[in-house]
Amino acid sequence: MMIETPDITRTQTGIDGVSWNILGQVYVPKQVSGDSIAWHATFPVETFVPPHVHPQQDEYIFVLDGQIDLLLDGRKTSASTGDLVRMPRGISHAFFNNSGKPVTALFWAAPAGKLLELYRRIHNMSNPAEVSQVARDYDVVFLPPVSAAA
């Protein structure tokens, strides 16, 4: 288990200088401990994360700039700058950038679970089917794909 340390993760940098390419989005880890993990995400136009479930984690999105379309437990909705999205463990969710502009957000999950290891493993994977298969080993379950939440 990682222990939290007092420090500052500076703008435009991730912990240990790391950033990940996750299905075309850029994830920059900002905080990791056994209790939680947080990352800054940039969603280029028309990128998405397919429907999935975290059986053992609550996940949150604070939209910093732009609009994200979502599927939350099968319901279509959207979140804009300043909105906080709450996704309790066990609830299916998916994210889509249909806005025509890049979107930035702060994500976090609690507890951290195996997300750090998952993101390290799927960094630069471009095939959603491959990501879906690998994710099961890290306690994230992907569901059948959908085209968009618009």
Sequence and secondary structure as in RCSB ss.txt:
>XXXX:A:sequence
MMIETPDITRTQTGIDGVSWNILGQVYVPKQVSGDSIAWHATFPVETFVPPHVHPQQDEYIFVLDGQIDLLLDGR
KTSASTGDLVRMPRGISHAFFNNSGKPVTALFWAAPAGKLLELYRRIHNMSNPAEVSQVARDYDVVFLPPVSAAA
>XXXX:A:secstr
     S    TT  GGG  EEETTEEEEEEEE SS EEEEEEE TT EEEEEE TT EEEEEEEESEEEEEETTE
EEEEETT EEEE TT  EEEE  SSS EEEEEEEES TTHHHHHHHHTT   HHHHHHHHGGGT EE    S   
